[in-house]
Amino acid sequence: MDTDDRPAKHSAEGNSQASQQWHWEDVIPGWRQGFSVQSIVYSGRTPYQKVEVIDTDLFGRCLILDDKVQSTTADEFIYHEALVHPALLAHPQPQNVLIAGGGEGASLREVLRHRSVTHVTMLDIDREVVDLCRRFLPGMSQGAFDDPRAELVVTDAWEHLEKRREKYDVVILDLTDPMPDGPSQRLNSREFYQLIKRRLSPEGVVVTQAGSTAWRELARFCATYNTMRKVYTFASGYQVSVPCFGIVWGFVVASPALKPLQPEEVDRQLAERLSSQLRFYDGIAHQGIFSLPKFLRDTMRRTTRTITLEQPLLTPV
């Protein structure tokens, strides 16, 4: 097993469980959660981030980057179906799709369910994370990397979009949180969203994970929504409860010509477009995740913060 120089957030706390290892994580300031660890499968560091793969009693095998749980085999389908399918259904016939991030290959897996998709470019700056996920978490990608429609490009997403003039029907930002000195730091900004807009087809759609929508931790989600709304004209926020995160998680989908879908339309399109059935997302789930509570809608409406390269909004370490 590879080791890391920094101390991992694993301990044997608890009187009755002194021999039990635990993973502890600061969910938001003042709130910490932990879950029991069966074994540490891998622990190491790439040029970009700290990486751990652990087996747990409750969530199965987990991918942890910079001490933050990214996904687990028990509930990753909730996050990835919610991230991918509302955006692809918002486009009348998505064919060329771009994914930035998503080293597990699970977002790629979900995109490839759509029969209309002819090509998916997946960008990830960290080849080692992708290789580790293929080695230790093959159930998340389920062979997606070997699909002839999939192209993995190991590069920085900003540089790729600047150099290439290709148009994309859907852009999916499955990025890590924008942490200080992290690989995603500048990819949550007005400038990056403007760059994506120049690479979208006329009916193109972009979606991003946008951080927590916990009632005390709304700044990043609301600022991301406000920034994307200014860039794309039409934007919509939604949220999903992801058990391993310990809190509700937010997403923002945007487009120059975004059209809201009704539940019956979601079910009809899923039946027509997908090659296999989903476990989380359908018409009723769609209606639920886009039905935001009043306090959240009020905060979104009041938020004036725009995220820029000069004024970033970073997740604290």
Summary of the structure (lengths in Angstrom):
residues: 317
radius of gyration: 18.8
end to end distance: 25.3
largest distance: 60.3
contacts: 1046
relative contact order: 0.14
helix: 32%
strand: 31%
